[in-house]
């Protein structure tokens, strides 16, 4: 995954809140519900955050996020 410092300025506090909710709930679907967003929207938020940081931030599994 390529690191892109230009994408830092597009990040918002909600991106960090998303990471917190994924950690608390262990589910992208539950995090989406908490943020009142769709699962595809938060999935894209996570991808944007990972792209900006240049590393995967959560481990994906068939049963959710680890």
N, C-alpha and C positions, 0 to 999 in steps of 0.2 A: 504494500500500500504506500503510495507516494505521499510525502509530507508536503503540505501547502500552507505556508505562513500567511498567504493572502486571504485564506479562508477564516483566520482567527476573527477578523472584524465582523464576520457574518454570524458568529456565535452569540447566543443570548443566555441569560440565566436559566431559561427554561430547558436548555440543553443539559445543564448540570442537574437541574431538578429531575429530568428524565433519568439520568444515571442513578440518582438517589432512589427514585421510585422502582426502577428495575431491580436494584439491590434489595429494597424492602419487600417487594411483592414477588420477585423471581419470575415475573411474567411481563412480556411486552403488552399483552392485552390488558392486564390490570393497570399497568402504568398509563396506558392510553385512556382508560376509563377515568382514572384519577385526574388526568389533564384535560378531560373532556375533548379528546381528539380521537380520530380513527387510528386503528392499528397501522395501516400503511403510512399515515402521517408521522407517527412516532418512529416507525422503522426508518423513514427517510431522515428524520432528525438525528437518529443514532448514526446512520451512515455518514451524514454531513459532519458530525462531531468526530467520528473516527478518521475521516479523510483529513480534517483540519489538524488533528493530532498526529496523524501518520501511523497509527497503530490500532489494532483491534482492542476495544475496551471491554467487551463482554464476550464470553465464550458461548457460542450458540450450540443448542442441542435440539433434538427432535421434540423434547418435552418442554421447551422454553429456553430461557436464558440462564446461564449459570453465573 
